[in-house]
Amino acid sequence: MNIEDIQHLYNYNYWANAKILARTREVSHEQFVASASFPHGGLRGTLAHVLDAEFDWRLRFQGLGSAEELLPDDFPTPQSLEARWQQEEQAMRAYLAGLRDEDLTGPLRYTPSDGKPRDRILWQSLMHLVNHGTQHRSEAAALLTDFGHSPGDLDFNVFLDEKRGP
């Protein structure tokens, strides 16, 4: 794994986020805030969870600890969620731009909310974050599809095809 690979995965991550957020702007307020049986609730809760995870992990990567959790109620509209996500994407891209290949194999030590210290390798945690987003975007995509606003195919291969062109 090298920094170019990691940046490519994050390009995919933000491409997929953009597809989800674009369709989220089309739902009604009632659909945006509605509860659902997914682990983090409905569309707003699920997307707020993904955003919070990206924010919290970036702070860990930077050695800054954790911040106060971003909650669904912090985002009354899809636009407010998207605006905060754009800030986070810029911050993560700036962080990634400062990494070198040799940084990726370094240790990442942190203590999550369960209080049990963890030792990881940086590239594995960077990969985890993209994978985490994929899981919860799938939940958001299912909700959007039920609301009549499918984001379409979010597969990595579709991303590669779109970025390479015909």
MDAnalysis code that builds the backbone (N, CA, C; Angstrom):
import MDAnalysis as mda
import numpy as np

u = mda.Universe.empty(498, n_residues=166, atom_resindex=np.repeat(np.arange(166), 3), trajectory=True)
u.add_TopologyAttr("name", ["N", "CA", "C"] * 166)
u.add_TopologyAttr("resid", np.arange(1, 167))
u.add_TopologyAttr("resname", ["MET", "ASN", "ILE", "GLU", "ASP", "ILE", "GLN", "HIS", "LEU", "TYR", "ASN", "TYR", "ASN", "TYR", "TRP", "ALA", "ASN", "ALA", "LYS", "ILE", "LEU", "ALA", "ARG", "THR", "ARG", "GLU", "VAL", "SER", "HIS", "GLU", "GLN", "PHE", "VAL", "ALA", "SER", "ALA", "SER", "PHE", "PRO", "HIS", "GLY", "GLY", "LEU", "ARG", "GLY", "THR", "LEU", "ALA", "HIS", "VAL", "LEU", "ASP", "ALA", "GLU", "PHE", "ASP", "TRP", "ARG", "LEU", "ARG", "PHE", "GLN", "GLY", "LEU", "GLY", "SER", "ALA", "GLU", "GLU", "LEU", "LEU", "PRO", "ASP", "ASP", "PHE", "PRO", "THR", "PRO", "GLN", "SER", "LEU", "GLU", "ALA", "ARG", "TRP", "GLN", "GLN", "GLU", "GLU", "GLN", "ALA", "MET", "ARG", "ALA", "TYR", "LEU", "ALA", "GLY", "LEU", "ARG", "ASP", "GLU", "ASP", "LEU", "THR", "GLY", "PRO", "LEU", "ARG", "TYR", "THR", "PRO", "SER", "ASP", "GLY", "LYS", "PRO", "ARG", "ASP", "ARG", "ILE", "LEU", "TRP", "GLN", "SER", "LEU", "MET", "HIS", "LEU", "VAL", "ASN", "HIS", "GLY", "THR", "GLN", "HIS", "ARG", "SER", "GLU", "ALA", "ALA", "ALA", "LEU", "LEU", "THR", "ASP", "PHE", "GLY", "HIS", "SER", "PRO", "GLY", "ASP", "LEU", "ASP", "PHE", "ASN", "VAL", "PHE", "LEU", "ASP", "GLU", "LYS", "ARG", "GLY", "PRO"])
u.atoms.positions = np.array([
    [0.858, -1.175, 0.000],
    [0.000, 0.000, 0.000],
    [0.899, 1.232, 0.000],
    [0.576, 2.185, -0.869],
    [1.322, 3.440, -0.896],
    [0.339, 4.605, -0.863],
    [0.855, 5.809, -0.739],
    [-0.020, 6.971, -0.589],
    [-0.878, 7.184, -1.825],
    [-0.361, 6.857, -3.001],
    [-1.176, 6.982, -4.215],
    [-2.390, 6.048, -4.150],
    [-2.189, 4.829, -3.651],
    [-3.305, 3.888, -3.486],
    [-4.336, 4.437, -2.498],
    [-3.852, 4.950, -1.390],
    [-4.754, 5.503, -0.370],
    [-5.538, 6.678, -0.950],
    [-4.871, 7.571, -1.644],
    [-5.569, 8.716, -2.226],
    [-6.605, 8.263, -3.247],
    [-6.305, 7.205, -3.983],
    [-7.261, 6.669, -4.946],
    [-8.506, 6.141, -4.225],
    [-8.300, 5.446, -3.110],
    [-9.439, 4.958, -2.330],
    [-10.276, 6.110, -1.780],
    [-9.618, 7.165, -1.356],
    [-10.353, 8.318, -0.838],
    [-11.049, 9.080, -1.958],
    [-10.474, 9.084, -3.154],
    [-11.193, 9.657, -4.299],
    [-12.482, 8.887, -4.538],
    [-12.407, 7.565, -4.458],
    [-13.617, 6.749, -4.571],
    [-14.598, 7.090, -3.446],
    [-14.108, 7.156, -2.223],
    [-14.938, 7.448, -1.072],
    [-15.725, 8.745, -1.275],
    [-15.053, 9.788, -1.727],
    [-15.729, 11.077, -1.893],
    [-16.610, 11.110, -3.128],
    [-16.275, 10.350, -4.162],
    [-17.148, 10.200, -5.325],
    [-18.463, 9.558, -4.889],
    [-18.370, 8.476, -4.110],
    [-19.570, 7.782, -3.644],
    [-20.377, 8.664, -2.687],
    [-19.701, 9.376, -1.800],
    [-20.406, 10.303, -0.909],
    [-21.178, 11.341, -1.713],
    [-20.551, 11.882, -2.752],
    [-21.200, 12.916, -3.569],
    [-22.464, 12.379, -4.231],
    [-22.432, 11.133, -4.682],
    [-23.616, 10.542, -5.298],
    [-24.748, 10.411, -4.279],
    [-24.404, 9.989, -3.078],
    [-25.407, 9.861, -2.016],
    [-25.958, 11.237, -1.631],
    [-25.067, 12.199, -1.440],
    [-25.501, 13.527, -1.011],
    [-26.341, 14.222, -2.081],
    [-26.017, 14.017, -3.344],
    [-26.797, 14.630, -4.427],
    [-28.240, 14.133, -4.399],
    [-28.409, 12.851, -4.178],
    [-29.776, 12.303, -4.132],
    [-30.470, 12.657, -2.819],
    [-29.693, 12.831, -1.755],
    [-30.278, 13.217, -0.466],
    [-30.917, 14.593, -0.552],
    [-30.335, 15.482, -1.355],
    [-30.929, 16.821, -1.529],
    [-32.331, 16.747, -2.122],
    [-32.689, 15.639, -2.767],
    [-33.973, 15.504, -3.452],
    [-35.096, 14.978, -2.563],
    [-34.762, 14.450, -1.376],
    [-35.804, 13.885, -0.524],
    [-36.539, 14.997, 0.218],
    [-37.737, 14.669, 0.681],
    [-38.490, 15.627, 1.490],
    [-37.860, 15.735, 2.876],
    [-38.211, 16.791, 3.586],
    [-37.709, 16.939, 4.955],
    [-38.147, 15.752, 5.808],
    [-39.384, 15.314, 5.617],
    [-39.901, 14.191, 6.385],
    [-39.090, 12.920, 6.128],
    [-38.719, 12.691, 4.882],
    [-37.905, 11.529, 4.555],
    [-36.496, 11.667, 5.139],
    [-35.950, 12.862, 5.082],
    [-34.604, 13.097, 5.591],
    [-34.504, 12.781, 7.079],
    [-35.491, 13.157, 7.851],
    [-35.429, 12.994, 9.312],
    [-36.145, 11.747, 9.822],
    [-36.809, 11.007, 8.946],
    [-37.577, 9.829, 9.371],
    [-36.672, 8.776, 10.007],
    [-37.213, 8.064, 10.965],
    [-36.464, 6.961, 11.570],
    [-36.550, 5.740, 10.656],
    [-35.643, 4.812, 10.880],
    [-35.617, 3.558, 10.120],
    [-34.956, 2.502, 10.993],
    [-34.981, 1.273, 10.536],
    [-34.474, 0.164, 11.355],
    [-32.977, -0.071, 11.211],
    [-32.267, 0.809, 10.519],
    [-30.821, 0.653, 10.397],
    [-30.154, 1.034, 11.725],
    [-28.919, 0.579, 11.948],
    [-28.263, 0.791, 13.249],
    [-28.185, 2.254, 13.698],
    [-28.104, 3.179, 12.767],
    [-27.985, 4.590, 13.147],
    [-29.230, 5.369, 12.767],
    [-30.315, 4.662, 12.596],
    [-31.589, 5.295, 12.302],
    [-31.801, 5.486, 10.817],
    [-32.473, 6.556, 10.489],
    [-32.823, 6.836, 9.112],
    [-31.690, 7.463, 8.327],
    [-32.073, 8.122, 7.262],
    [-31.099, 8.690, 6.338],
    [-30.190, 9.707, 7.030],
    [-30.781, 10.671, 7.723],
    [-29.965, 11.688, 8.400],
    [-29.055, 11.056, 9.440],
    [-29.569, 10.151, 10.246],
    [-28.758, 9.503, 11.277],
    [-27.620, 8.695, 10.691],
    [-27.893, 7.989, 9.611],
    [-26.860, 7.176, 8.975],
    [-25.768, 8.062, 8.389],
    [-26.157, 9.103, 7.684],
    [-25.158, 9.986, 7.073],
    [-24.386, 10.779, 8.129],
    [-25.063, 11.195, 9.186],
    [-24.363, 11.896, 10.266],
    [-23.332, 10.969, 10.913],
    [-23.663, 9.701, 11.031],
    [-22.722, 8.727, 11.596],
    [-21.476, 8.593, 10.714],
    [-21.668, 8.497, 9.414],
    [-20.522, 8.367, 8.500],
    [-19.647, 9.617, 8.580],
    [-20.270, 10.777, 8.567],
    [-19.524, 12.026, 8.670],
    [-18.780, 12.110, 10.001],
    [-19.446, 11.760, 11.081],
    [-18.805, 11.786, 12.392],
    [-17.601, 10.854, 12.428],
    [-17.730, 9.685, 11.833],
    [-16.613, 8.737, 11.802],
    [-15.435, 9.312, 11.021],
    [-15.702, 9.924, 9.880],
    [-14.613, 10.513, 9.102],
    [-13.914, 11.619, 9.889],
    [-14.690, 12.443, 10.558],
    [-14.145, 13.534, 11.362],
    [-13.302, 12.983, 12.515],
    [-13.869, 12.033, 13.254],
    [-13.186, 11.491, 14.425],
    [-11.901, 10.756, 14.024],
    [-11.969, 9.946, 12.974],
    [-10.773, 9.219, 12.541],
    [-9.697, 10.173, 12.029],
    [-10.092, 11.207, 11.315],
    [-9.072, 12.157, 10.842],
    [-8.331, 12.777, 12.025],
    [-9.067, 13.136, 13.049],
    [-8.410, 13.695, 14.237],
    [-7.451, 12.678, 14.854],
    [-7.848, 11.415, 14.894],
    [-6.945, 10.367, 15.393],
    [-5.700, 10.277, 14.526],
    [-5.900, 10.260, 13.223],
    [-4.757, 10.168, 12.306],
    [-3.773, 11.306, 12.548],
    [-4.316, 12.469, 12.849],
    [-3.477, 13.647, 13.066],
    [-2.934, 13.729, 14.485],
    [-3.290, 12.766, 15.337],
    [-2.812, 12.768, 16.711],
    [-3.515, 13.780, 17.590],
    [-4.721, 14.170, 17.215],
    [-5.444, 15.203, 17.952],
    [-6.512, 14.647, 18.888],
    [-6.575, 13.323, 19.042],
    [-7.585, 12.734, 19.915],
    [-8.942, 12.714, 19.253],
    [-9.979, 12.851, 20.059],
    [-11.350, 12.826, 19.558],
    [-12.028, 14.146, 19.823],
    [-13.107, 14.363, 19.106],
    [-13.907, 15.571, 19.293],
    [-15.295, 15.174, 19.753],
    [-16.091, 16.155, 20.092],
    [-17.475, 15.900, 20.452],
    [-18.194, 15.301, 19.246],
    [-19.005, 14.306, 19.489],
    [-19.694, 13.596, 18.423],
    [-20.604, 14.519, 17.625],
    [-20.565, 14.363, 16.304],
    [-21.513, 15.047, 15.439],
    [-22.810, 14.245, 15.480],
    [-23.909, 14.899, 15.778],
    [-25.191, 14.224, 15.966],
    [-26.165, 14.570, 14.839],
    [-27.125, 13.700, 14.587],
    [-28.093, 13.993, 13.530],
    [-28.771, 15.358, 13.684],
    [-29.105, 15.732, 14.908],
    [-29.779, 17.016, 15.117],
    [-28.899, 18.218, 14.770],
    [-27.585, 17.996, 14.628],
    [-26.692, 19.074, 14.198],
    [-26.950, 19.459, 12.747],
    [-27.723, 18.627, 12.032],
    [-27.930, 18.812, 10.603],
    [-29.419, 18.845, 10.286],
    [-30.020, 20.024, 10.365],
    [-31.463, 20.109, 10.142],
    [-31.869, 19.882, 8.683],
    [-30.936, 20.056, 7.758],
    [-31.245, 19.910, 6.337],
    [-30.144, 19.122, 5.636],
    [-30.452, 18.556, 4.492],
    [-29.393, 17.905, 3.713],
    [-28.263, 18.875, 3.356],
    [-28.597, 20.112, 3.106],
    [-27.592, 21.106, 2.745],
    [-26.625, 21.383, 3.888],
    [-27.129, 21.401, 5.116],
    [-26.239, 21.625, 6.259],
    [-25.283, 20.444, 6.440],
    [-25.766, 19.252, 6.208],
    [-24.924, 18.063, 6.285],
    [-23.867, 18.094, 5.178],
    [-24.287, 18.416, 3.987],
    [-23.360, 18.447, 2.858],
    [-22.279, 19.519, 3.046],
    [-22.654, 20.674, 3.567],
    [-21.671, 21.744, 3.790],
    [-20.602, 21.296, 4.784],
    [-21.025, 20.647, 5.864],
    [-20.043, 20.163, 6.854],
    [-19.177, 19.056, 6.266],
    [-19.773, 18.222, 5.404],
    [-19.025, 17.144, 4.782],
    [-17.976, 17.690, 3.822],
    [-18.299, 18.753, 3.129],
    [-17.308, 19.365, 2.240],
    [-16.111, 19.882, 3.026],
    [-16.355, 20.454, 4.196],
    [-15.260, 20.905, 5.062],
    [-14.393, 19.721, 5.483],
    [-15.047, 18.631, 5.848],
    [-14.304, 17.455, 6.297],
    [-13.499, 16.846, 5.159],
    [-14.085, 16.800, 3.981],
    [-13.349, 16.265, 2.831],
    [-12.093, 17.095, 2.564],
    [-12.223, 18.406, 2.602],
    [-11.049, 19.265, 2.386],
    [-9.981, 19.010, 3.444],
    [-10.392, 18.873, 4.693],
    [-9.434, 18.632, 5.776],
    [-8.753, 17.274, 5.612],
    [-9.517, 16.249, 5.237],
    [-8.922, 14.925, 5.050],
    [-7.977, 14.928, 3.855],
    [-8.375, 15.557, 2.773],
    [-7.500, 15.609, 1.600],
    [-6.196, 16.351, 1.931],
    [-6.284, 17.393, 2.727],
    [-5.077, 18.117, 3.132],
    [-4.185, 17.217, 3.984],
    [-4.789, 16.454, 4.887],
    [-4.024, 15.513, 5.700],
    [-3.338, 14.474, 4.817],
    [-4.078, 13.870, 3.917],
    [-3.525, 12.838, 3.043],
    [-2.406, 13.394, 2.164],
    [-2.546, 14.634, 1.729],
    [-1.529, 15.250, 0.871],
    [-0.191, 15.390, 1.591],
    [-0.230, 15.425, 2.909],
    [1.001, 15.558, 3.682],
    [1.666, 14.238, 4.043],
    [1.030, 13.129, 3.698],
    [1.599, 11.818, 4.033],
    [2.610, 11.363, 2.994],
    [3.558, 10.563, 3.456],
    [4.528, 9.910, 2.577],
    [4.307, 8.405, 2.674],
    [4.804, 7.673, 1.719],
    [4.625, 6.217, 1.727],
    [5.063, 5.606, 3.048],
    [6.199, 6.050, 3.568],
    [6.722, 5.453, 4.802],
    [5.839, 5.738, 6.021],
    [5.035, 6.793, 5.973],
    [4.116, 7.079, 7.079],
    [3.040, 6.004, 7.210],
    [2.678, 5.402, 6.103],
    [1.558, 4.460, 6.080],
    [1.800, 3.207, 6.903],
    [3.045, 2.833, 7.085],
    [3.353, 1.626, 7.859],
    [3.636, 1.940, 9.325],
    [3.489, 3.176, 9.691],
    [3.712, 3.567, 11.082],
    [2.552, 3.190, 11.977],
    [2.781, 3.248, 13.281],
    [1.735, 2.856, 14.233],
    [0.682, 3.948, 14.407],
    [-0.500, 3.520, 14.724],
    [-1.578, 4.413, 15.128],
    [-2.105, 3.872, 16.447],
    [-1.888, 4.630, 17.498],
    [-2.335, 4.223, 18.829],
    [-3.423, 5.179, 19.280],
    [-4.512, 4.614, 19.766],
    [-5.622, 5.443, 20.218],
    [-6.465, 4.657, 21.208],
    [-7.310, 5.368, 21.913],
    [-8.236, 4.744, 22.847],
    [-9.640, 5.179, 22.459],
    [-10.436, 4.242, 21.945],
    [-11.807, 4.584, 21.567],
    [-12.710, 4.710, 22.793],
    [-13.974, 4.936, 22.535],
    [-14.915, 5.195, 23.628],
    [-15.081, 4.016, 24.584],
    [-14.707, 2.801, 24.171],
    [-14.824, 1.663, 25.098],
    [-13.682, 1.619, 26.119],
    [-12.702, 2.533, 25.968],
    [-11.616, 2.644, 26.930],
    [-10.475, 1.655, 26.744],
    [-10.563, 0.780, 25.746],
    [-9.514, -0.214, 25.512],
    [-8.530, 0.321, 24.472],
    [-7.285, 0.554, 24.869],
    [-6.298, 1.094, 23.918],
    [-6.115, 0.162, 22.712],
    [-5.922, 0.773, 21.562],
    [-5.727, 0.023, 20.322],
    [-4.393, 0.391, 19.701],
    [-3.770, -0.592, 19.088],
    [-2.572, -0.412, 18.273],
    [-2.915, -0.861, 16.860],
    [-2.778, 0.024, 15.916],
    [-3.049, -0.288, 14.525],
    [-1.889, 0.215, 13.673],
    [-1.944, -0.125, 12.392],
    [-1.023, 0.421, 11.398],
    [-1.819, 1.457, 10.626],
    [-1.221, 2.583, 10.337],
    [-1.962, 3.700, 9.758],
    [-2.716, 3.303, 8.503],
    [-2.071, 2.627, 7.536],
    [-2.776, 2.337, 6.288],
    [-3.996, 1.469, 6.527],
    [-3.942, 0.578, 7.518],
    [-5.091, -0.277, 7.806],
    [-6.266, 0.546, 8.329],
    [-5.973, 1.537, 9.142],
    [-7.043, 2.388, 9.660],
    [-7.595, 3.304, 8.584],
    [-6.730, 3.785, 7.702],
    [-7.205, 4.582, 6.571],
    [-8.135, 3.745, 5.690],
    [-7.761, 2.504, 5.467],
    [-8.587, 1.585, 4.682],
    [-9.894, 1.281, 5.405],
    [-9.808, 1.081, 6.704],
    [-11.017, 0.822, 7.499],
    [-12.039, 1.934, 7.313],
    [-11.594, 3.168, 7.333],
    [-12.516, 4.292, 7.250],
    [-13.278, 4.287, 5.924],
    [-12.593, 4.002, 4.831],
    [-13.273, 3.914, 3.536],
    [-14.274, 2.760, 3.553],
    [-13.866, 1.622, 4.089],
    [-14.755, 0.466, 4.154],
    [-15.976, 0.745, 5.031],
    [-15.762, 1.425, 6.129],
    [-16.857, 1.811, 7.021],
    [-17.873, 2.667, 6.267],
    [-17.376, 3.621, 5.504],
    [-18.267, 4.464, 4.713],
    [-19.059, 3.662, 3.699],
    [-18.413, 2.674, 3.098],
    [-19.099, 1.831, 2.114],
    [-20.279, 1.104, 2.756],
    [-20.072, 0.565, 3.932],
    [-21.159, -0.135, 4.624],
    [-22.356, 0.784, 4.830],
    [-22.110, 1.948, 5.379],
    [-23.231, 2.825, 5.734],
    [-23.800, 3.564, 4.528],
    [-22.995, 3.801, 3.505],
    [-23.570, 4.351, 2.265],
    [-24.552, 3.355, 1.654],
    [-24.275, 2.070, 1.811],
    [-25.201, 1.047, 1.312],
    [-26.552, 1.172, 2.020],
    [-26.509, 1.417, 3.310],
    [-27.755, 1.623, 4.054],
    [-28.473, 2.873, 3.566],
    [-27.718, 3.954, 3.392],
    [-28.311, 5.193, 2.896],
    [-28.869, 5.005, 1.491],
    [-28.157, 4.260, 0.656],
    [-28.630, 4.004, -0.709],
    [-29.945, 3.228, -0.687],
    [-30.067, 2.273, 0.227],
    [-31.318, 1.511, 0.331],
    [-32.476, 2.438, 0.716],
    [-32.223, 3.327, 1.669],
    [-33.264, 4.285, 2.068],
    [-33.618, 5.213, 0.910],
    [-32.609, 5.738, 0.246],
    [-32.863, 6.627, -0.886],
    [-33.654, 5.919, -1.984],
    [-33.311, 4.673, -2.247],
    [-34.027, 3.901, -3.256],
    [-35.485, 3.720, -2.852],
    [-35.726, 3.418, -1.581],
    [-37.105, 3.294, -1.096],
    [-37.868, 4.610, -1.239],
    [-37.166, 5.724, -1.136],
    [-37.796, 7.040, -1.276],
    [-37.946, 7.456, -2.747],
    [-37.490, 6.605, -3.669],
    [-37.590, 6.924, -5.094],
    [-36.442, 7.762, -5.618],
    [-35.313, 7.768, -4.906],
    [-34.151, 8.589, -5.287],
    [-32.869, 7.755, -5.255],
    [-32.864, 6.658, -5.974],
    [-31.692, 5.779, -5.979],
    [-30.443, 6.537, -6.426],
    [-29.331, 6.339, -5.719],
    [-28.075, 6.974, -6.149],
    [-27.405, 6.226, -7.295],
    [-27.962, 5.115, -7.688],
    [-27.344, 4.317, -8.734],
    [-26.252, 3.428, -8.167],
    [-25.485, 2.869, -9.050],
    [-24.449, 1.912, -8.675],
    [-23.266, 2.636, -8.039],
    [-22.878, 2.204, -6.854],
    [-21.773, 2.823, -6.114],
    [-20.522, 1.954, -6.099],
    [-20.483, 0.926, -6.932],
    [-19.340, 0.013, -6.948],
    [-18.047, 0.721, -7.331],
    [-16.967, 0.224, -6.783],
    [-15.637, 0.746, -7.096],
    [-15.356, 0.655, -8.594],
    [-15.803, -0.429, -9.237],
    [-15.592, -0.574, -10.683],
    [-16.306, 0.512, -11.482],
    [-17.481, 0.936, -11.031],
    [-18.191, 2.023, -11.703],
    [-17.380, 3.312, -11.569],
    [-16.859, 3.555, -10.384],
    [-15.976, 4.709, -10.174],
    [-14.794, 4.667, -11.136],
    [-14.145, 3.504, -11.233],
    [-12.998, 3.383, -12.135],
    [-13.397, 3.647, -13.581],
    [-14.534, 3.098, -13.994],
    [-14.990, 3.321, -15.367],
    [-15.279, 4.785, -15.627],
    [-15.933, 5.459, -14.682],
    [-16.251, 6.880, -14.853],
    [-14.989, 7.743, -14.903],
    [-14.008, 7.390, -14.091],
    [-12.786, 8.194, -14.038],
    [-11.891, 7.958, -15.247],
    [-11.982, 6.791, -15.847],
    [-11.172, 6.482, -17.032],
    [-11.830, 6.945, -18.312],
    [-13.155, 7.044, -18.277],
    [-13.892, 7.457, -19.474],
    [-14.060, 6.309, -20.457],
    [-14.748, 6.601, -21.570],
    [-15.044, 5.540, -22.555],
    [-13.812, 5.026, -23.251],
])
